């Protein structure tokens, strides 16, 4: 779980995003390098689980077909229990382990500059799960998360999210859905028509050329029921489709997908702030010819040359460029 205390969007500190990975995979592989820091930037606390038998969570693997998602002690129950277990634990600065003692979950050099998530065990009634933790954590201890929260799922995890969204036992927990090629088949025809989302609705992300996830099959049945429940994808509806033809398309790059998810959930576009330069590293020096030179972000700008004089008529020397940079005479 990660606290979005340094986020770029005004949001309640209790806002939670639950991330459920695909199979065979884990939270780190699915979300660690891209989506987690973007959501933290947007002000979310992020709970990204490793299901039993996946990643660093112990125990036998769960059944991964969508018809088993709502089994007793299955993935939906574990996700709900992890939410409640996290909310019951009052976590303060004095309770956090030293940063160096836990493995970092994703690269430090991410454009959103979110705190580095760390892995920590969360005890539930049924199991012991590893979750992603990003310091500083909020002072929780609220017993349960107030209201419904956002669920993000990929593949198997996306199917679990859909199952929770229509099940009477869990649907009160789900406000928003952001699903990447969810693996889901209706156990009972039309069951997704029971989905009621009180937030922004559902965002479906899909690459049509994926050989393991058929867009045509998903659109024909599960999506048709979900669309009926949410009023369609047009004006006034709560269904948004983000579909590309090929995984090689620029719109399917991690930064494009996380931008779409954050914008869907918050209404804010994180990309402009990451592109805007606020502090360029600058250094000033003099070239071998005595001219002032300013180096900024690996680009060198030379001051205008002084008028040539009989005492200084030798060819002007260029300031050596830093690796990967260039020099430009002004």
Rosetta blueprint (number, residue, H / E / L):
1 X L
2 X E
3 X L
4 X L
5 X L
6 X L
7 X L
8 X L
9 X L
10 X L
11 X L
12 X L
13 X L
14 X L
15 X L
16 X E
17 X E
18 X E
19 X E
20 X E
21 X L
22 X L
23 X L
24 X L
25 X L
26 X L
27 X H
28 X H
29 X H
30 X H
31 X H
32 X H
33 X L
34 X L
35 X H
36 X H
37 X H
38 X H
39 X H
40 X H
41 X H
42 X L
43 X L
44 X L
45 X E
46 X E
47 X E
48 X E
49 X E
50 X E
51 X L
52 X L
53 X L
54 X L
55 X L
56 X L
57 X L
58 X L
59 X L
60 X L
61 X L
62 X L
63 X L
64 X L
65 X L
66 X H
67 X H
68 X H
69 X L
70 X L
71 X L
72 X L
73 X L
74 X L
75 X H
76 X H
77 X H
78 X H
79 X H
80 X H
81 X H
82 X H
83 X H
84 X H
85 X H
86 X H
87 X H
88 X H
89 X L
90 X L
91 X L
92 X L
93 X H
94 X H
95 X H
96 X L
97 X L
98 X L
99 X H
100 X H
101 X H
102 X L
103 X L
104 X E
105 X L
106 X L
107 X L
108 X L
109 X L
110 X L
111 X L
112 X L
113 X L
114 X L
115 X L
116 X L
117 X E
118 X E
119 X E
120 X E
121 X E
122 X E
123 X E
124 X L
125 X L
126 X L
127 X L
128 X E
129 X E
130 X E
131 X E
132 X E
133 X E
134 X E
135 X L
136 X L
137 X L
138 X L
139 X L
140 X L
141 X L
142 X L
143 X L
144 X L
145 X L
146 X L
147 X L
148 X L
149 X E
150 X E
151 X E
152 X E
153 X E
154 X E
155 X L
156 X H
157 X H
158 X H
159 X H
160 X H
161 X H
162 X H
163 X H
164 X H
165 X H
166 X H
167 X L
168 X L
169 X L
170 X L
171 X H
172 X H
173 X H
174 X E
175 X E
176 X E
177 X E
178 X E
179 X E
180 X E
181 X L
182 X L
183 X L
184 X L
185 X L
186 X L
187 X L
188 X L
189 X L
190 X L
191 X H
192 X H
193 X H
194 X H
195 X L
196 X L
197 X L
198 X L
199 X L
200 X L
201 X E
202 X E
203 X E
204 X E
205 X E
206 X E
207 X E
208 X L
209 X L
210 X L
211 X L
212 X L
213 X L
214 X L
215 X H
216 X H
217 X H
218 X H
219 X H
220 X H
221 X L
222 X H
223 X H
224 X H
225 X H
226 X H
227 X H
228 X H
229 X H
230 X H
231 X L
232 X L
233 X L
234 X L
235 X L
236 X L
237 X L
238 X L
239 X E
240 X E
241 X E
242 X E
243 X E
244 X E
245 X L
246 X L
247 X L
248 X L
249 X L
250 X H
251 X H
252 X H
253 X L
254 X H
255 X H
256 X H
257 X H
258 X H
259 X H
260 X H
261 X H
262 X H
263 X H
264 X H
265 X H
266 X H
267 X L
268 X L
269 X L
270 X L
271 X H
272 X H
273 X H
274 X H
275 X H
276 X L
277 X L
278 X L
279 X L
280 X L
281 X L
282 X E
283 X E
284 X E
285 X E
286 X E
287 X L
288 X L
289 X L
290 X L
291 X L
292 X E
293 X E
294 X E
295 X E
296 X E
297 X L
298 X L
299 X E
300 X E
301 X E
302 X E
303 X L
304 X L
305 X L
306 X L
307 X L
308 X L
309 X E
310 X L
311 X L
312 X E
313 X L
314 X L
315 X L
316 X L
317 X L
318 X L
319 X L
320 X L
321 X L
322 X L
323 X L
324 X L
325 X L
326 X E
327 X E
328 X E
329 X E
330 X L
